[in-house]
Amino acid sequence: MPGARGDAGLSTLFRVRTLLIVNPNATSTTPATRDLLAHALESRTQLTVAHTEHRGHAAELAKWAADTRMDLIVVHGGDGTVNETINGFLPLPGEPEREWLPRLGIIPGGSANVFARSLGIEPDPVTATNQLIDLLADHADRRIGLGLAEDRWFCFSAGVGLDADVCEAIDDKRANGKAATPARYLRTTVKQFFRAKRRDPQVRLMIPGHEPVTEVHYAFVTNASPWTYLDNTPVITNPGTTFESGLGVFAMRTMGILPTLMIARQLLSPEANPKGHNLFRDDDVPSVRIETDEPIGLQIDGDFIGRRNMVNFTAVPDILDVVAPKP
């Protein structure tokens, strides 16, 4: 027989008004899994289920959830759907504050699920659902900081140059019905690297407390570690960057094959601490401005956004409540 604490936890759960946002086109979602997740959440919370039907729909649904004072938004999809959801309900600095903000829960459903995995959420959707229910019963929220790229929140990573080129190419392949597998990411990265190798460095970084960082080929700005995953292997660019710190900056001044391979080897090390003569790295900065002479590709949380001549990135601490294990 459950004790008083268990009874109280379940009673509280049944009163939680929850919106489950499902991206049916996410890489690793299936109808059977979606039905199982919905059934599990419906048996514990007051559940509404909505499937995304077009780009930007998750943002619209999240705004509706905040406007109607839903307690919790659970996203079953990839990093792009999570990013859309957050940008739908979380006001930007300087905008009027909302009277009500839901908490965020995540059930992984994409190809990489970097944000969820960085938060300690189980990669298997069924296991993650059970984990979410247990965390809700224990009132286990975590308040984290986010990154801001001009007028858009990002959860774990943004970047200009090489990784944006890779994201653009992957988006094109997805539009043609090809899945975003780890092998396809790796092949695309190699291909885009040799394309970018022919270009002159044009990126400049302006960081408080630093001299301008010039002649950069590509740069990553991170809000957590790891930067991404290669299958189950974390790729670590800024090991000291956390959801509770400032932003991490990783900027490469070379496209040489040998120094690139040496850095890549460090990124895949379990004790990664990337260093190199042609690498600028800082794991805790309050802001960074990236400038270029010609428009350059920008990606945010794995989605290609477009081309820019300048982007301002800012760390915004303690801004989002997520249902996730404590760090």
C-alpha positions in Angstrom: 0.0 0.0 0.0 1.5 3.4 -0.9 2.3 5.8 1.9 0.9 9.2 2.5 3.6 10.9 0.4 2.8 8.6 -2.6 -0.9 9.3 -2.3 -0.3 13.0 -2.1 2.0 12.9 -5.1 -0.6 11.0 -7.3 -3.4 13.3 -6.2 -1.4 16.3 -7.2 -0.5 14.7 -10.6 -4.2 14.1 -11.5 -4.8 17.9 -11.2 -1.9 18.8 -13.6 -3.3 20.2 -16.8 -1.0 19.0 -19.5 -0.6 19.7 -23.2 1.3 17.0 -25.1 2.7 18.4 -28.4 3.7 15.6 -30.8 5.7 16.0 -33.9 4.5 13.0 -36.0 7.3 13.6 -38.5 10.1 13.5 -36.0 12.8 10.8 -36.8 12.1 8.3 -34.0 8.4 8.7 -33.4 5.9 6.0 -34.3 2.1 5.8 -34.0 2.3 2.9 -31.5 4.8 4.8 -29.3 2.8 8.0 -29.4 -0.4 6.2 -28.4 1.5 4.5 -25.5 2.9 7.8 -24.2 -0.5 9.5 -24.5 -2.2 6.7 -22.6 0.5 6.8 -19.8 0.2 10.6 -19.4 -3.6 10.6 -19.6 -3.8 8.1 -16.7 -1.8 10.5 -14.5 -2.7 14.0 -15.7 -5.5 16.0 -17.3 -4.2 15.6 -20.8 -4.7 17.3 -24.1 -2.9 16.0 -27.2 -2.0 18.1 -30.2 0.0 17.0 -33.3 2.0 19.6 -35.2 0.8 20.1 -38.8 3.3 22.7 -40.2 6.4 24.6 -39.3 5.7 27.0 -36.5 2.7 25.0 -35.2 4.4 24.0 -32.0 5.0 27.6 -31.2 1.3 28.4 -31.8 0.2 25.5 -29.5 2.6 26.5 -26.8 1.3 30.1 -26.8 -2.2 28.7 -26.5 -1.1 26.5 -23.6 0.3 29.5 -21.7 -2.7 31.7 -22.5 -5.1 29.0 -21.1 -2.9 28.5 -18.0 -1.9 24.9 -18.7 0.4 23.6 -16.0 2.8 21.6 -18.2 3.8 21.3 -21.8 5.3 18.0 -22.8 7.1 17.9 -26.2 7.5 14.5 -28.0 9.7 15.4 -30.9 13.3 16.5 -31.7 15.3 19.5 -30.7 13.7 21.7 -33.3 10.2 21.1 -31.9 11.4 21.8 -28.4 13.0 25.0 -29.6 9.8 26.1 -31.4 7.8 25.3 -28.3 9.9 27.4 -26.0 9.9 30.3 -28.4 6.1 30.1 -28.5 5.4 30.6 -24.8 8.5 32.2 -23.2 8.7 36.0 -23.6 11.9 37.6 -24.7 13.7 40.1 -22.5 12.0 43.4 -22.7 8.7 42.0 -23.7 5.7 42.1 -21.3 5.9 39.3 -18.8 3.2 36.6 -19.0 0.9 36.2 -16.1 1.3 32.4 -16.3 4.2 30.2 -17.6 3.8 26.4 -17.9 6.7 24.1 -17.1 8.3 22.1 -19.8 8.7 18.3 -20.1 10.4 16.5 -22.9 10.0 13.0 -24.3 12.7 12.5 -27.0 11.5 11.7 -30.5 14.2 13.2 -32.8 17.4 12.0 -34.3 19.8 13.5 -31.7 17.7 14.9 -28.8 20.7 16.8 -27.6 18.8 19.1 -25.2 16.9 16.3 -23.5 20.1 14.1 -23.1 22.0 17.1 -21.7 19.3 17.4 -19.1 19.6 13.8 -18.1 16.4 12.7 -19.7 16.3 9.1 -20.8 16.7 8.6 -24.6 14.1 5.9 -24.9 10.6 7.5 -25.1 8.8 5.0 -23.0 11.5 5.1 -20.3 11.5 8.9 -20.5 7.7 8.9 -20.0 8.0 6.9 -16.8 10.9 9.2 -15.7 8.7 12.2 -16.3 5.8 10.9 -14.3 8.2 10.0 -11.4 9.7 13.5 -11.5 6.3 15.1 -11.6 5.2 13.1 -8.5 8.4 14.2 -6.7 8.0 17.9 -7.8 11.4 17.6 -9.4 11.7 20.8 -11.4 14.9 22.4 -12.6 15.4 26.0 -13.4 17.9 26.6 -16.2 19.3 29.4 -18.3 19.0 29.7 -22.0 20.9 31.4 -24.8 19.4 34.3 -26.8 20.4 34.8 -30.5 19.0 38.2 -31.3 15.2 37.6 -31.0 15.2 33.8 -30.6 15.9 31.5 -27.7 18.2 28.6 -28.1 18.5 25.6 -25.7 21.9 24.1 -26.3 23.7 25.3 -29.4 23.9 27.9 -32.1 26.6 28.5 -34.7 27.8 30.2 -37.9 29.7 28.6 -40.8 30.3 24.9 -41.0 27.7 23.5 -38.7 25.1 25.8 -40.2 26.0 24.6 -43.7 25.6 21.0 -42.4 22.2 21.8 -40.9 21.1 23.5 -44.1 22.1 20.4 -46.2 20.4 18.0 -43.7 17.2 20.1 -43.9 17.2 19.8 -47.7 17.6 16.0 -47.4 14.8 15.8 -44.9 12.6 17.8 -47.3 13.3 15.1 -49.9 12.3 12.3 -47.5 15.7 11.2 -46.2 16.1 10.6 -42.5 18.6 12.6 -40.5 20.7 9.6 -39.3 24.1 9.9 -37.6 25.8 8.4 -40.6 24.2 11.0 -42.9 25.3 13.8 -40.5 28.9 12.5 -40.6 29.0 12.2 -44.4 27.4 15.7 -44.8 29.9 17.2 -42.3 32.8 15.8 -44.3 31.4 17.1 -47.6 30.6 20.6 -46.2 34.1 20.8 -44.6 35.9 20.4 -47.9 33.5 22.9 -49.5 34.2 25.4 -46.7 37.9 24.8 -46.8 38.2 26.8 -50.0 36.8 29.9 -48.4 38.8 32.6 -46.7 38.1 33.2 -43.0 35.7 36.1 -42.5 34.2 35.7 -39.0 35.0 38.1 -36.2 34.0 37.6 -32.6 33.6 40.4 -30.1 33.5 39.2 -26.5 33.5 41.3 -23.3 36.9 41.1 -21.6 38.7 39.8 -24.8 40.5 41.3 -27.7 38.6 40.8 -31.0 38.9 37.3 -32.3 39.5 37.6 -36.0 40.2 35.4 -39.1 37.7 32.7 -37.8 36.3 30.1 -40.3 33.4 28.9 -38.1 32.2 29.3 -34.6 29.9 27.5 -32.1 28.0 29.2 -29.3 26.8 26.7 -26.7 24.5 26.8 -23.6 25.4 23.4 -22.3 27.7 20.4 -22.8 28.0 18.3 -24.9 27.7 20.2 -28.2 26.1 17.2 -29.9 26.2 13.4 -30.0 27.7 11.1 -32.6 25.4 8.1 -32.0 25.9 7.6 -28.2 29.2 9.4 -28.1 29.1 13.0 -26.8 31.0 15.6 -28.8 32.3 18.1 -26.3 33.5 21.5 -27.4 33.1 23.5 -24.2 33.2 21.1 -21.2 32.8 23.9 -18.6 29.6 25.3 -20.1 26.4 24.4 -18.2 22.8 25.4 -18.1 23.8 27.4 -15.0 26.8 29.2 -16.5 27.3 31.7 -19.2 27.7 30.7 -22.9 30.5 28.7 -24.4 32.4 29.9 -27.4 34.4 27.6 -29.8 36.0 29.3 -32.8 38.3 27.7 -35.3 40.9 29.8 -37.2 42.0 27.0 -39.5 40.5 24.5 -42.0 43.7 22.5 -42.2 43.1 18.8 -42.2 45.8 17.8 -39.6 44.9 20.4 -36.9 41.2 19.8 -37.5 41.7 16.0 -37.0 43.7 16.7 -33.8 40.9 18.9 -32.4 38.2 16.4 -33.5 40.0 13.7 -31.6 39.9 15.9 -28.5 36.2 16.5 -28.9 35.5 12.8 -28.7 37.6 12.2 -25.7 35.7 11.2 -22.4 37.9 13.9 -20.7 37.6 16.5 -23.4 39.4 19.8 -22.9 40.0 21.0 -26.5 43.1 23.2 -27.0 45.0 24.3 -30.0 47.0 27.1 -31.5 44.2 27.8 -34.0 41.4 27.4 -31.6 39.7 30.1 -29.5 37.6 28.7 -26.6 35.9 30.2 -23.6 33.4 28.2 -21.6 31.7 31.0 -19.7 31.0 34.3 -21.4 28.0 36.6 -20.8 27.6 37.5 -24.5 29.3 37.4 -27.9 28.8 39.3 -31.1 29.7 37.6 -34.4 30.3 39.7 -37.4 31.1 38.8 -41.0 31.8 40.7 -44.2 29.5 38.5 -46.3 26.3 36.8 -45.1 27.0 33.5 -43.4 24.8 30.6 -42.4 23.3 30.5 -38.9 21.9 27.4 -37.1 20.0 27.4 -33.9 19.5 24.1 -32.0 20.1 22.1 -35.2 17.8 24.1 -37.5 19.1 26.3 -40.3 17.8 29.8 -39.8 19.2 31.7 -42.7 22.2 34.0 -43.4 23.4 36.9 -41.4 26.1 39.5 -41.3 25.9 40.0 -37.6 24.4 38.0 -34.7 24.3 38.9 -31.0 24.3 36.0 -28.5 23.4 36.5 -24.8 23.2 34.3 -21.8 20.0 34.6 -19.9 20.2 32.8 -16.5 17.3 31.1 -14.6 14.6 31.6 -17.2 13.0 28.3 -17.8 11.4 25.6 -15.6 11.9 22.1 -16.9 10.9 18.7 -15.5 14.3 17.1 -15.3 16.8 15.5 -12.9 18.9 17.8 -10.8 22.4 18.2 -12.2 
